[in-house]
Amino acid sequence: MQWSSKKKPPLSSDSFHCSVWAVLTWSVVKSEDYALPSYVDRRDYPLPDVAHVKQLSASQKALKEKEKADWSSLSRDEKVQLYRIQFNESFAEMNRSTNEWKTVVGLAMFFIGFTALVLIWEKHYVYGPIPHTFDHDWVAMQTKRLLDMKANPIQGFSAKWDYDKNEWKK
């Protein structure tokens, strides 16, 4: 029911029975009440609080009446229909594998590949050339200089060098 913007909708006392009401352009919107019991299919919670089918059709009502009698008179299909009224999925259907892992692995590989492309781009365009201090000749000269200065002779770098034989200690 649409209301004009000049006239507010009438609110009766029975309209406050749900949990949340929002008035937006003078139309009333009802949200789901999560305090009420709801149906869920979960392996760790095998008996939900409410049945899967809430509004029964005429044939389902007749089947529910037939359920009250002896179950040996029910056919296999009727027993399955009664099960489907109460539950959406069986344990076998809940436990069957899904292909969701393929999506997860695919997305992970996509993001890893995208990250690799970003790193390659950074190395090529952002970072400069490698400094000359990483060159093997420079590292050898620096090591010789530290040994000549006898840097940290007790437990450090020079303690591992044999100055008499001119080689690393074994």
DSSP file with accessible surface (Angstrom, degrees, kcal/mol):
  #  RESIDUE AA STRUCTURE BP1 BP2  ACC     N-H-->O    O-->H-N    N-H-->O    O-->H-N    TCO  KAPPA ALPHA  PHI   PSI    X-CA   Y-CA   Z-CA
    1    1 A M              0   0  181      0, 0.0     2,-0.4     0, 0.0     0, 0.0   0.000 360.0 360.0 360.0 124.2    0.0    0.0    0.0
    2    2 A Q        -     0   0  163     25,-0.1     2,-0.4     7,-0.0    25,-0.1  -0.729 360.0-159.5 -92.5 140.5    1.5    3.3   -1.1
    3    3 A W        -     0   0   66     -2,-0.4     5,-0.1    22,-0.3     2,-0.1  -0.901  23.2-110.7-116.8 147.8    1.1    6.4    1.0
    4    4 A S    >   -     0   0   68     -2,-0.4     3,-0.6     1,-0.1    -1,-0.0  -0.373  28.2-117.3 -72.4 156.3    1.5    9.9   -0.1
    5    5 A S  T 3  S+     0   0   95      1,-0.2    -1,-0.1    -2,-0.1    21,-0.1   0.679 113.1  55.0 -70.1 -14.9    4.5   11.8    1.3
    6    6 A K  T 3  S+     0   0  199      1,-0.1     2,-0.5     2,-0.0    -1,-0.2   0.732 103.7  58.2 -88.4 -22.8    2.2   14.3    3.0
    7    7 A K  S <  S-     0   0  129     -3,-0.6    -1,-0.1    19,-0.0     0, 0.0  -0.920  78.3-137.5-115.3 126.8    0.2   11.7    4.9
    8    8 A K        -     0   0  145     -2,-0.5    -4,-0.1     1,-0.1    -3,-0.1  -0.521  29.3-106.6 -78.9 148.4    1.8    9.3    7.4
    9    9 A P        -     0   0   17      0, 0.0     2,-0.2     0, 0.0    -1,-0.1  -0.434  36.5-106.9 -73.1 147.3    0.6    5.7    7.3
   10   10 A P        -     0   0   98      0, 0.0     2,-0.5     0, 0.0     0, 0.0  -0.532  30.6-150.9 -72.4 139.3   -1.5    4.5   10.2
   11   11 A L        -     0   0  100     -2,-0.2     2,-0.2    -3,-0.0     5,-0.0  -0.951   9.8-162.0-114.0 120.9    0.3    2.3   12.7
   12   12 A S    >   -     0   0   61     -2,-0.5     3,-1.2     1,-0.1     4,-0.2  -0.530  32.7-108.2 -95.6 169.4   -1.8   -0.3   14.6
   13   13 A S  G >  S+     0   0  114      1,-0.3     3,-1.0    -2,-0.2    -1,-0.1   0.812 116.9  57.8 -69.4 -26.7   -0.7   -2.1   17.7
   14   14 A D  G >  S+     0   0  109      1,-0.2     3,-0.8     2,-0.1    -1,-0.3   0.596  90.2  73.4 -80.3  -6.7   -0.3   -5.4   15.9
   15   15 A S  G <  S+     0   0   22     -3,-1.2     3,-0.4     1,-0.2    -1,-0.2   0.565  85.9  65.6 -82.0  -4.8    2.2   -3.9   13.5
   16   16 A F  G <   +     0   0  127     -3,-1.0    -1,-0.2    -4,-0.2    -2,-0.1   0.179  69.9  99.0 -99.9  18.1    4.9   -3.8   16.2
   17   17 A H    <   +     0   0  137     -3,-0.8    -1,-0.2     3,-0.0     2,-0.1   0.688  67.2  77.2 -81.9 -16.0    5.2   -7.6   16.6
   18   18 A C  S    S-     0   0   13     -3,-0.4     3,-0.1     1,-0.1    14,-0.1  -0.448  87.2-115.0 -90.6 169.7    8.4   -7.9   14.5
   19   19 A S  S    S+     0   0   59     12,-0.3     2,-0.4     1,-0.2    -1,-0.1   0.889  91.1  23.3 -75.3 -40.6   11.9   -7.1   15.6
   20   20 A V        -     0   0   77     11,-0.3    11,-1.2     2,-0.0     2,-0.4  -0.988  58.1-175.8-135.0 131.8   12.8   -4.1   13.4
   21   21 A W  E     -A   30   0A  86     -2,-0.4     2,-0.4     9,-0.2     9,-0.2  -0.985   5.7-168.3-122.7 137.2   10.7   -1.7   11.4
   22   22 A A  E     -A   29   0A  49      7,-1.4     7,-1.7    -2,-0.4     2,-0.7  -0.984  11.0-151.3-125.0 133.0   12.1    0.9    9.1
   23   23 A V  E     +A   28   0A  84     -2,-0.4     2,-0.4     5,-0.2     5,-0.2  -0.919  24.5 167.8-105.3 114.9   10.1    3.8    7.7
   24   24 A L  E >  S-A   27   0A 115      3,-1.7     3,-1.5    -2,-0.7    -2,-0.1  -0.978  73.7 -16.9-132.3 118.0   11.5    4.8    4.3
   25   25 A T  T 3  S-     0   0  114     -2,-0.4   -22,-0.3     1,-0.3    -1,-0.1   0.895 123.9 -63.6  49.2  39.4    9.5    7.1    2.1
   26   26 A W  T 3  S+     0   0   78      1,-0.2     2,-0.4   -24,-0.1    -1,-0.3   0.704 110.2 117.4  62.6  24.5    6.5    6.2    4.3
   27   27 A S  E <   -A   24   0A  35     -3,-1.5    -3,-1.7   -25,-0.1     2,-0.4  -0.978  63.7-126.8-116.6 139.4    6.5    2.6    3.4
   28   28 A V  E     -A   23   0A  57     -2,-0.4     2,-0.4    -5,-0.2    -5,-0.2  -0.699  22.4-165.8 -90.7 130.9    7.0    0.1    6.1
   29   29 A V  E     -A   22   0A  78     -7,-1.7    -7,-1.4    -2,-0.4     2,-0.4  -0.959   5.6-152.8-118.4 131.9    9.7   -2.6    5.6
   30   30 A K  E     -A   21   0A 125     -2,-0.4     2,-0.2    -9,-0.2    -9,-0.2  -0.861   8.6-157.0-105.3 135.6   10.0   -5.7    7.8
   31   31 A S        -     0   0   50    -11,-1.2   -11,-0.3    -2,-0.4   -12,-0.3  -0.666  33.5 -82.6-105.8 167.0   13.3   -7.4    8.4
   32   32 A E        -     0   0  128     -2,-0.2     2,-0.8   -13,-0.1    -1,-0.1  -0.395  36.0-132.4 -68.3 139.3   14.0  -11.0    9.4
   33   33 A D    >   -     0   0   41      1,-0.1     3,-0.9    -2,-0.1    -1,-0.1  -0.826  19.3-172.6 -95.6 108.3   13.7  -11.8   13.1
   34   34 A Y  T 3  S+     0   0  203     -2,-0.8    -1,-0.1     1,-0.2     4,-0.1   0.438  75.5  74.2 -83.9   1.0   16.8  -13.8   14.0
   35   35 A A  T 3  S+     0   0   89      2,-0.1    -1,-0.2    -3,-0.0     3,-0.1   0.687  81.8  84.8 -82.9 -18.5   15.6  -14.5   17.5
   36   36 A L  S <  S-     0   0  107     -3,-0.9     2,-0.0     1,-0.1     0, 0.0  -0.487  96.2 -93.7 -80.5 151.7   13.1  -17.0   16.2
   37   37 A P        -     0   0   75      0, 0.0     2,-0.3     0, 0.0    -1,-0.1  -0.363  48.2-168.9 -64.2 145.2   14.1  -20.6   15.5
   38   38 A S        -     0   0   70     -4,-0.1    11,-0.7    -3,-0.1     2,-0.4  -0.894  23.3-104.3-133.7 164.2   15.3  -21.3   12.0
   39   39 A Y        +     0   0   38     -2,-0.3     2,-0.3    10,-0.1    12,-0.1  -0.744  40.3 167.1 -92.5 132.2   16.1  -24.3    9.8
   40   40 A V        -     0   0   55     -2,-0.4     2,-0.8    10,-0.2    10,-0.1  -0.996  31.6-137.8-141.1 142.2   19.7  -25.1    9.0
   41   41 A D        +     0   0   43     -2,-0.3     2,-0.3     6,-0.1    49,-0.1  -0.893  43.7 149.3 -97.7 106.8   21.3  -28.2    7.5
   42   42 A R  B >   -B   45   0B 128     -2,-0.8     3,-0.7     3,-0.6    -2,-0.1  -0.999  48.0-141.6-140.8 141.5   24.5  -28.9    9.5
   43   43 A R  T 3  S+     0   0  157     -2,-0.3    -1,-0.1     1,-0.2    48,-0.0   0.856 106.1  49.9 -68.0 -35.1   26.3  -32.1   10.4
   44   44 A D  T 3  S+     0   0  113      1,-0.3    -1,-0.2     2,-0.1     0, 0.0   0.543 115.4  44.3 -83.1  -4.2   27.1  -30.9   13.9
   45   45 A Y  B <  S+B   42   0B  90     -3,-0.7    -3,-0.6     1,-0.1    -1,-0.3  -0.671  70.3 170.3-135.3  76.5   23.5  -29.9   14.5
   46   46 A P        +     0   0   64      0, 0.0    -1,-0.1     0, 0.0    -2,-0.1   0.727  65.2  52.6 -71.3 -23.0   21.5  -32.9   13.1
   47   47 A L  S    S-     0   0  126     -6,-0.0    -6,-0.1    40,-0.0    40,-0.0  -0.839  78.2-153.9-116.9  96.5   18.0  -31.9   14.4
   48   48 A P        -     0   0   15      0, 0.0    -9,-0.1     0, 0.0     4,-0.1  -0.174  24.8-114.9 -64.1 161.8   17.0  -28.4   13.5
   49   49 A D  S    S+     0   0  101    -11,-0.7     2,-0.3     2,-0.1   -10,-0.1   0.801  95.7  27.2 -68.9 -31.4   14.5  -26.5   15.6
   50   50 A V  S    S-     0   0   39    -12,-0.4   -10,-0.2   -10,-0.1     4,-0.1  -0.871  91.4 -93.6-129.4 163.9   11.9  -26.3   12.9
   51   51 A A        -     0   0   27     -2,-0.3    35,-0.2     2,-0.1    36,-0.2  -0.343  30.3-122.0 -74.4 158.3   10.9  -28.3    9.9
   52   52 A H  S    S+     0   0   66     34,-0.9     2,-0.7    33,-0.5    34,-0.2   0.935 102.6  52.7 -66.4 -47.1   12.2  -27.5    6.5
   53   53 A V        +     0   0   37     32,-2.5    -1,-0.1     1,-0.2    -2,-0.1  -0.818  62.0 173.8 -94.3 118.8    8.8  -27.0    4.9
   54   54 A K        +     0   0  137     -2,-0.7     2,-0.7     1,-0.2    -1,-0.2   0.839  69.2  51.8 -92.6 -39.8    6.7  -24.6    7.0
   55   55 A Q  S    S-     0   0  171      0, 0.0     2,-0.3     0, 0.0    -1,-0.2  -0.874  80.5-153.7-102.7 108.0    3.6  -24.2    4.8
   56   56 A L        -     0   0   51     -2,-0.7     2,-0.1    -3,-0.1    -2,-0.0  -0.594   6.7-135.0 -84.4 141.4    2.3  -27.7    4.0
   57   57 A S     >  -     0   0   54     -2,-0.3     4,-2.4     1,-0.1     5,-0.2  -0.276  34.2 -97.0 -80.7 176.7    0.2  -28.4    0.9
   58   58 A A  H  > S+     0   0   83      1,-0.2     4,-2.2     2,-0.2     5,-0.2   0.916 125.7  48.4 -64.3 -42.3   -3.0  -30.4    1.0
   59   59 A S  H  > S+     0   0   88      1,-0.2     4,-2.1     2,-0.2    -1,-0.2   0.884 111.5  50.4 -67.1 -35.6   -1.2  -33.6   -0.1
   60   60 A Q  H  > S+     0   0   53      2,-0.2     4,-2.3     1,-0.2    -2,-0.2   0.882 109.1  51.3 -69.2 -36.2    1.5  -33.0    2.5
   61   61 A K  H  X S+     0   0  126     -4,-2.4     4,-1.9     2,-0.2    -2,-0.2   0.912 110.3  49.2 -65.0 -40.7   -1.1  -32.5    5.2
   62   62 A A  H  X S+     0   0   62     -4,-2.2     4,-2.2     1,-0.2    -2,-0.2   0.901 110.7  50.3 -64.0 -39.6   -2.7  -35.8    4.2
   63   63 A L  H  X S+     0   0   12     -4,-2.1     4,-1.7     1,-0.2    -2,-0.2   0.889 107.5  53.4 -66.4 -37.3    0.6  -37.5    4.3
   64   64 A K  H  X S+     0   0   56     -4,-2.3     4,-0.7     2,-0.2    -1,-0.2   0.871 109.4  49.2 -65.4 -34.9    1.3  -36.1    7.8
   65   65 A E  H >< S+     0   0  119     -4,-1.9     3,-0.7     1,-0.2     4,-0.4   0.896 110.1  50.2 -68.6 -39.8   -2.1  -37.6    8.9
   66   66 A K  H >< S+     0   0   86     -4,-2.2     3,-1.1     1,-0.2    -2,-0.2   0.798 101.0  65.8 -66.8 -27.0   -1.2  -40.9    7.4
   67   67 A E  H 3< S+     0   0   52     -4,-1.7    -1,-0.2     1,-0.2    -2,-0.2   0.812  89.5  65.2 -64.0 -30.2    2.2  -40.7    9.3
   68   68 A K  T << S+     0   0  155     -4,-0.7    -1,-0.2    -3,-0.7    -2,-0.2   0.730  96.8  67.9 -69.1 -19.2    0.3  -40.9   12.6
   69   69 A A  S <  S-     0   0   60     -3,-1.1     2,-0.2    -4,-0.4     5,-0.1  -0.045 111.8 -45.7 -83.9-165.9   -0.8  -44.5   11.7
   70   70 A D    >   -     0   0  109      1,-0.1     3,-1.2     2,-0.1     4,-0.2  -0.421  46.8-143.6 -67.5 131.8    1.4  -47.6   11.4
   71   71 A W  G >  S+     0   0  114      1,-0.3     3,-1.2     2,-0.2    -1,-0.1   0.680  93.9  72.3 -73.2 -17.8    4.6  -46.8    9.4
   72   72 A S  G 3  S+     0   0   91      1,-0.2    -1,-0.3     0, 0.0    -2,-0.1   0.761  91.6  59.4 -69.0 -19.3    4.6  -50.3    7.8
   73   73 A S  G <  S+     0   0   69     -3,-1.2     2,-0.3    -7,-0.1    -1,-0.2   0.629  89.1  92.7 -81.6 -11.6    1.6  -49.1    5.7
   74   74 A L  S <  S-     0   0   10     -3,-1.2     2,-0.1    -4,-0.2    -3,-0.0  -0.604  75.0-130.0 -82.8 141.0    3.6  -46.3    4.2
   75   75 A S     >  -     0   0   56     -2,-0.3     4,-2.1     1,-0.1     5,-0.2  -0.355  26.9-105.6 -79.7 169.5    5.4  -46.8    0.9
   76   76 A R  H  > S+     0   0  190      1,-0.2     4,-2.2     2,-0.2     5,-0.2   0.905 121.5  51.9 -62.8 -40.7    9.1  -46.0    0.5
   77   77 A D  H  > S+     0   0  109      1,-0.2     4,-2.5     2,-0.2    -1,-0.2   0.886 108.2  51.3 -64.8 -37.1    8.3  -42.9   -1.5
   78   78 A E  H  > S+     0   0   41      2,-0.2     4,-2.5     1,-0.2    -1,-0.2   0.899 108.9  50.9 -67.3 -38.3    5.9  -41.6    1.2
   79   79 A K  H  X S+     0   0   86     -4,-2.1     4,-2.2     2,-0.2    -2,-0.2   0.908 110.7  49.2 -64.4 -38.8    8.6  -42.1    3.8
   80   80 A V  H  X S+     0   0   61     -4,-2.2     4,-2.5     2,-0.2    -2,-0.2   0.916 110.1  51.1 -66.2 -40.5   11.0  -40.1    1.6
   81   81 A Q  H  X S+     0   0  109     -4,-2.5     4,-1.4     1,-0.2    -2,-0.2   0.910 109.9  49.6 -63.6 -40.4    8.4  -37.4    1.2
   82   82 A L  H  X S+     0   0    9     -4,-2.5     4,-1.6     2,-0.2    -1,-0.2   0.900 110.6  50.5 -63.8 -39.7    7.9  -37.2    4.9
   83   83 A Y  H  X S+     0   0   81     -4,-2.2     4,-3.4     1,-0.2    -2,-0.2   0.917 108.7  51.9 -63.2 -41.0   11.7  -37.0    5.4
   84   84 A R  H  < S+     0   0   85     -4,-2.5    -1,-0.2     1,-0.2    -2,-0.2   0.735 104.6  56.7 -71.4 -22.6   11.9  -34.1    2.8
   85   85 A I  H  < S+     0   0    5     -4,-1.4   -32,-2.5    -5,-0.2   -33,-0.5   0.910 117.8  33.8 -69.1 -40.8    9.1  -32.2    4.7
   86   86 A Q  H  < S+     0   0   65     -4,-1.6   -34,-0.9   -35,-0.2     2,-0.3   0.878 127.8  29.4 -82.1 -39.5   11.3  -32.3    7.9
   87   87 A F     <  -     0   0   35     -4,-3.4    -1,-0.2    -5,-0.2     3,-0.1  -0.944  53.9-155.8-128.4 145.5   14.8  -32.1    6.3
   88   88 A N  S    S+     0   0   72     -2,-0.3     2,-0.3     1,-0.2    -1,-0.1   0.886  84.2  20.3 -82.5 -43.5   16.2  -30.5    3.2
   89   89 A E  S    S-     0   0   53      4,-0.0    -1,-0.2     3,-0.0     2,-0.1  -0.960  71.7-131.5-129.6 148.9   19.3  -32.7    2.9
   90   90 A S     >  -     0   0   29     -2,-0.3     4,-2.3    -3,-0.1     5,-0.2  -0.375  38.4-101.0 -85.0 172.7   20.3  -36.1    4.2
   91   91 A F  H  > S+     0   0   95      1,-0.2     4,-2.2     2,-0.2     5,-0.1   0.892 124.7  53.9 -63.3 -36.9   23.7  -36.7    5.8
   92   92 A A  H  > S+     0   0   74      1,-0.2     4,-0.8     2,-0.2    -1,-0.2   0.913 110.0  47.1 -63.4 -39.3   25.0  -38.3    2.6
   93   93 A E  H  4 S+     0   0   55      1,-0.2     3,-0.3     2,-0.2    -2,-0.2   0.870 112.7  49.2 -70.7 -34.3   23.9  -35.2    0.7
   94   94 A M  H  < S+     0   0   36     -4,-2.3    -1,-0.2     1,-0.2    -2,-0.2   0.849 113.4  47.4 -70.1 -33.0   25.5  -32.9    3.3
   95   95 A N  H  < S+     0   0   84     -4,-2.2    -1,-0.2    -5,-0.2    -2,-0.2   0.556  83.5 113.7 -87.0  -9.1   28.8  -34.9    3.2
   96   96 A R  S  < S-     0   0  140     -4,-0.8     2,-0.1    -3,-0.3    -3,-0.0  -0.330  74.6-106.3 -65.3 146.7   29.2  -35.1   -0.5
   97   97 A S        -     0   0  111      1,-0.0     2,-0.2     2,-0.0    -1,-0.1  -0.396  32.0-152.8 -74.7 150.1   32.2  -33.2   -1.8
   98   98 A T        -     0   0   84     -2,-0.1     3,-0.5    -3,-0.1     4,-0.1  -0.692  23.9-120.9-113.5 170.6   31.8  -30.0   -3.6
   99   99 A N  S >> S+     0   0  104     -2,-0.2     4,-0.9     1,-0.2     3,-0.8   0.145  80.7 110.7 -97.0  20.0   33.9  -28.3   -6.3
  100  100 A E  H 3>  +     0   0  134      1,-0.2     4,-2.2     2,-0.2     3,-0.3   0.837  67.1  65.9 -64.1 -30.1   34.4  -25.3   -4.1
  101  101 A W  H 3> S+     0   0  156     -3,-0.5     4,-2.8     1,-0.2     5,-0.3   0.850  95.5  57.7 -62.3 -31.3   38.1  -26.2   -3.6
  102  102 A K  H <> S+     0   0  113     -3,-0.8     4,-2.5     1,-0.2    -1,-0.2   0.903 106.9  47.5 -65.9 -38.6   38.7  -25.6   -7.3
  103  103 A T  H  X S+     0   0   89     -4,-0.9     4,-2.7    -3,-0.3     5,-0.2   0.919 112.9  48.6 -66.2 -43.2   37.5  -22.0   -6.9
  104  104 A V  H  X S+     0   0   89     -4,-2.2     4,-2.5     2,-0.2    -2,-0.2   0.940 114.3  44.7 -64.2 -46.6   39.6  -21.4   -3.8
  105  105 A V  H  X S+     0   0   69     -4,-2.8     4,-2.7     2,-0.2     5,-0.2   0.916 113.3  51.9 -65.0 -40.9   42.7  -22.8   -5.5
  106  106 A G  H  X S+     0   0   41     -4,-2.5     4,-2.3    -5,-0.3    -2,-0.2   0.924 111.4  45.8 -61.5 -44.7   42.1  -20.9   -8.7
  107  107 A L  H  X S+     0   0   93     -4,-2.7     4,-2.5     2,-0.2     5,-0.2   0.901 112.0  51.7 -65.8 -39.2   41.6  -17.6   -6.9
  108  108 A A  H  X S+     0   0   46     -4,-2.5     4,-2.4    -5,-0.2    -2,-0.2   0.930 111.5  47.1 -62.6 -43.9   44.8  -18.3   -4.8
  109  109 A M  H  X S+     0   0  117     -4,-2.7     4,-2.6     2,-0.2    -1,-0.2   0.882 110.3  53.6 -65.0 -37.2   46.8  -19.0   -7.9
  110  110 A F  H  X S+     0   0  123     -4,-2.3     4,-2.7    -5,-0.2    -2,-0.2   0.945 111.5  44.1 -61.3 -47.9   45.4  -15.8   -9.6
  111  111 A F  H  X S+     0   0  117     -4,-2.5     4,-2.4     2,-0.2    -2,-0.2   0.868 113.0  51.4 -69.1 -34.0   46.4  -13.6   -6.7
  112  112 A I  H  X S+     0   0  108     -4,-2.4     4,-2.3    -5,-0.2    -1,-0.2   0.931 112.6  46.6 -65.4 -43.2   49.9  -15.3   -6.5
  113  113 A G  H  X S+     0   0   34     -4,-2.6     4,-2.2     2,-0.2    -2,-0.2   0.914 111.9  50.1 -64.6 -41.5   50.3  -14.7  -10.2
  114  114 A F  H  X S+     0   0  114     -4,-2.7     4,-2.2     1,-0.2    -1,-0.2   0.918 110.5  50.3 -63.1 -41.0   49.2  -11.1  -10.0
  115  115 A T  H  X S+     0   0   76     -4,-2.4     4,-2.5     1,-0.2    -2,-0.2   0.900 108.6  52.5 -63.6 -40.2   51.6  -10.5   -7.1
  116  116 A A  H  X S+     0   0   45     -4,-2.3     4,-2.4     1,-0.2    -1,-0.2   0.908 108.6  50.4 -62.2 -41.5   54.4  -12.0   -9.1
  117  117 A L  H  X S+     0   0  115     -4,-2.2     4,-2.5     2,-0.2    -2,-0.2   0.904 109.8  50.3 -63.6 -39.5   53.6   -9.6  -12.0
  118  118 A V  H  X S+     0   0   55     -4,-2.2     4,-2.7     2,-0.2    -2,-0.2   0.925 111.1  49.1 -63.6 -42.4   53.6   -6.7   -9.6
  119  119 A L  H  X S+     0   0  100     -4,-2.5     4,-2.5     2,-0.2    -2,-0.2   0.904 111.1  49.2 -65.2 -40.1   57.0   -7.7   -8.2
  120  120 A I  H  X S+     0   0  111     -4,-2.4     4,-2.1     2,-0.2    -1,-0.2   0.926 111.9  49.1 -63.9 -43.0   58.5   -8.1  -11.7
  121  121 A W  H  X>S+     0   0  140     -4,-2.5     4,-3.0     1,-0.2     5,-0.5   0.923 111.5  49.7 -61.6 -44.3   57.2   -4.7  -12.7
  122  122 A E  I  X>S+     0   0   59     -4,-2.7     5,-2.2     1,-0.2     4,-2.0   0.917 110.4  49.9 -60.4 -44.7   58.6   -3.2   -9.5
  123  123 A K  I  <5S+     0   0  141     -4,-2.5    -1,-0.2     3,-0.2    -2,-0.2   0.896 117.7  40.5 -62.1 -37.5   62.0   -4.8  -10.2
  124  124 A H  I  <5S+     0   0  133     -4,-2.1    -2,-0.2    -5,-0.2    -1,-0.2   0.901 132.0  18.3 -79.5 -41.5   62.1   -3.5  -13.7
  125  125 A Y  I  <5S+     0   0  158     -4,-3.0    -3,-0.2    -5,-0.2    -2,-0.2   0.719 127.7  38.4-106.8 -26.2   60.7    0.0  -13.3
  126  126 A V  I  <<S+     0   0   82     -4,-2.0    -3,-0.2    -5,-0.5     2,-0.2   0.905 101.6  64.4 -95.4 -51.4   60.9    1.0   -9.6
  127  127 A Y  S   <S-     0   0  146     -5,-2.2     3,-0.1     1,-0.1    -1,-0.0  -0.499  73.7-136.5 -80.1 146.0   64.2   -0.3   -8.3
  128  128 A G        -     0   0   61      1,-0.2    -1,-0.1    -2,-0.2    -2,-0.1  -0.077  44.6 -58.9 -83.0-170.5   67.5    0.9   -9.7
  129  129 A P        -     0   0  124      0, 0.0    -1,-0.2     0, 0.0     3,-0.1  -0.274  66.8 -87.2 -69.2 159.9   70.6   -1.2  -10.6
  130  130 A I        -     0   0  125      1,-0.1     5,-0.0    -3,-0.1    -3,-0.0  -0.455  52.9-105.6 -67.6 134.5   72.2   -3.4   -8.0
  131  131 A P    >   -     0   0   71      0, 0.0     3,-1.6     0, 0.0     4,-0.2  -0.220  21.3-119.0 -62.5 154.2   74.8   -1.4   -6.0
  132  132 A H  G >  S+     0   0  124      1,-0.3     3,-1.6     2,-0.2     6,-0.3   0.697 106.4  76.5 -68.5 -16.3   78.5   -2.1   -6.8
  133  133 A T  G 3  S+     0   0   59      1,-0.3    -1,-0.3     5,-0.1    -3,-0.0   0.649  87.1  60.7 -71.7 -10.1   79.0   -3.2   -3.1
  134  134 A F  G <  S+     0   0  144     -3,-1.6    -1,-0.3     4,-0.1    -2,-0.2   0.503  79.3 112.8 -90.7  -4.7   77.3   -6.5   -4.0
  135  135 A D  S <> S-     0   0   85     -3,-1.6     4,-2.3    -4,-0.2     5,-0.2  -0.368  75.4-125.3 -67.0 145.2   80.0   -7.4   -6.6
  136  136 A H  H  > S+     0   0  161      1,-0.2     4,-2.2     2,-0.2     5,-0.2   0.874 109.9  52.9 -63.3 -37.1   82.2  -10.4   -5.7
  137  137 A D  H  > S+     0   0  116      2,-0.2     4,-2.3     1,-0.2    -1,-0.2   0.912 109.6  48.7 -65.0 -42.2   85.4   -8.4   -6.1
  138  138 A W  H  > S+     0   0   97     -6,-0.3     4,-2.6     2,-0.2    -2,-0.2   0.920 110.8  50.0 -63.2 -42.9   84.1   -5.7   -3.8
  139  139 A V  H  X S+     0   0   62     -4,-2.3     4,-2.5     2,-0.2    -2,-0.2   0.908 110.6  50.7 -64.1 -38.4   83.1   -8.3   -1.1
  140  140 A A  H  X S+     0   0   59     -4,-2.2     4,-2.4     2,-0.2    -2,-0.2   0.929 111.8  46.8 -65.6 -42.0   86.6   -9.9   -1.4
  141  141 A M  H  X S+     0   0  114     -4,-2.3     4,-2.4     2,-0.2    -2,-0.2   0.906 112.6  49.9 -66.0 -39.5   88.3   -6.6   -0.9
  142  142 A Q  H  X S+     0   0  102     -4,-2.6     4,-2.3     2,-0.2    -2,-0.2   0.908 110.6  49.7 -66.1 -40.7   86.1   -5.7    2.0
  143  143 A T  H  X S+     0   0   36     -4,-2.5     4,-2.2     2,-0.2    -2,-0.2   0.924 110.9  49.7 -63.4 -44.0   86.7   -9.1    3.7
  144  144 A K  H  X S+     0   0  124     -4,-2.4     4,-2.5     1,-0.2    -2,-0.2   0.913 110.3  51.0 -61.6 -39.8   90.5   -8.6    3.2
  145  145 A R  H  X S+     0   0  163     -4,-2.4     4,-2.1     2,-0.2    -1,-0.2   0.914 109.3  49.7 -65.0 -41.8   90.3   -5.1    4.7
  146  146 A L  H  <>S+     0   0   57     -4,-2.3     5,-2.1     1,-0.2     4,-0.5   0.892 112.3  48.4 -63.5 -37.5   88.4   -6.4    7.8
  147  147 A L  H ><5S+     0   0   11     -4,-2.2     3,-0.7     1,-0.2    -2,-0.2   0.894 110.3  51.0 -69.3 -38.8   91.0   -9.1    8.3
  148  148 A D  H 3<5S+     0   0  104     -4,-2.5    -2,-0.2     1,-0.2    -1,-0.2   0.858 111.7  47.2 -65.3 -35.0   93.8   -6.6    7.9
  149  149 A M  T 3<5S-     0   0  109     -4,-2.1    -1,-0.2    -5,-0.2    -2,-0.2   0.553 107.1-131.6 -80.4  -8.1   92.2   -4.4   10.6
  150  150 A K  T < 5 -     0   0  122     -3,-0.7     2,-0.2    -4,-0.5    -3,-0.2   0.942  31.2-161.5  53.0  54.2   91.7   -7.5   12.8
  151  151 A A      < -     0   0   28     -5,-2.1     7,-1.8     1,-0.2     8,-0.2  -0.474  63.7  -8.4 -72.0 127.3   88.0   -6.6   13.4
  152  152 A N  S  > S-     0   0  105     -2,-0.2     4,-1.1     5,-0.2     7,-0.8   0.950  75.4-179.4  53.2  66.2   86.4   -8.3   16.4
  153  153 A P  T  4  +     0   0   78      0, 0.0    -1,-0.1     0, 0.0    -2,-0.1   0.632  65.7  60.2 -76.7 -12.3   89.3  -10.7   17.1
  154  154 A I  T  4 S-     0   0  140      1,-0.1    -2,-0.0     5,-0.0     0, 0.0   0.975 131.5 -16.1 -82.2 -58.9   87.8  -12.5   20.2
  155  155 A Q  T  4 S+     0   0  166      5,-0.0    -3,-0.1     4,-0.0    -1,-0.1   0.395 118.4  74.3-125.2  -2.2   84.6  -14.1   18.8
  156  156 A G  S  X S-     0   0   11     -4,-1.1     4,-0.6     3,-0.0     3,-0.4   0.244  99.9 -44.2 -97.3-140.9   83.9  -12.3   15.6
  157  157 A F  T >4 S+     0   0   74      1,-0.2     3,-1.1     2,-0.2    -5,-0.2   0.905 129.2  45.8 -64.0 -47.9   85.2  -12.3   12.0
  158  158 A S  G >4 S+     0   0    4     -7,-1.8     3,-1.3    -6,-0.3    -1,-0.2   0.723  99.8  69.6 -73.9 -20.5   88.9  -12.2   12.6
  159  159 A A  G 34 S+     0   0   23     -7,-0.8    -1,-0.3    -3,-0.4    -2,-0.2   0.745  96.6  54.6 -68.3 -20.0   88.8  -15.0   15.2
  160  160 A K  G << S+     0   0  124     -3,-1.1     9,-2.7    -4,-0.6     2,-0.5   0.372  93.7  86.9 -94.9   5.0   87.9  -17.4   12.4
  161  161 A W  E <   -C  168   0C  34     -3,-1.3     2,-0.8     7,-0.2     7,-0.2  -0.891  69.1-143.3-110.5 132.1   91.0  -16.5   10.3
  162  162 A D  E  >> -C  167   0C  35      5,-2.9     5,-1.3    -2,-0.5     4,-1.1  -0.829  13.4-171.1 -93.9 109.1   94.4  -18.1   10.8
  163  163 A Y  T  45S+     0   0   84     -2,-0.8    -1,-0.2     1,-0.2     5,-0.0   0.772  81.6  55.1 -74.4 -24.5   96.9  -15.3   10.2
  164  164 A D  T  45S+     0   0  158      1,-0.2    -1,-0.2     3,-0.1    -2,-0.0   0.922 119.4  30.0 -74.3 -44.6   99.9  -17.7   10.2
  165  165 A K  T  45S-     0   0  145      2,-0.2    -2,-0.2     0, 0.0    -1,-0.2   0.526 102.7-130.6 -91.0  -8.1   98.6  -20.0    7.4
  166  166 A N  T  <5S+     0   0  119     -4,-1.1     2,-0.3     1,-0.2    -3,-0.2   0.908  72.1  95.8  59.3  48.5   96.7  -17.2    5.7
  167  167 A E  E   <S-C  162   0C  82     -5,-1.3    -5,-2.9     0, 0.0    -1,-0.2  -0.955  83.4 -76.3-155.5 167.8   93.4  -19.3    5.5
  168  168 A W  E     -C  161   0C 115     -2,-0.3    -7,-0.2    -7,-0.2     2,-0.1  -0.438  53.0-108.5 -70.3 142.2   90.1  -19.8    7.4
  169  169 A K              0   0  124     -9,-2.7    -1,-0.1    -2,-0.1    -9,-0.0  -0.396 360.0 360.0 -69.5 149.7   90.4  -21.9   10.5
  170  170 A K              0   0  226     -2,-0.1    -1,-0.1     0, 0.0     0, 0.0  -0.658 360.0 360.0-107.1 360.0   88.8  -25.4   10.4
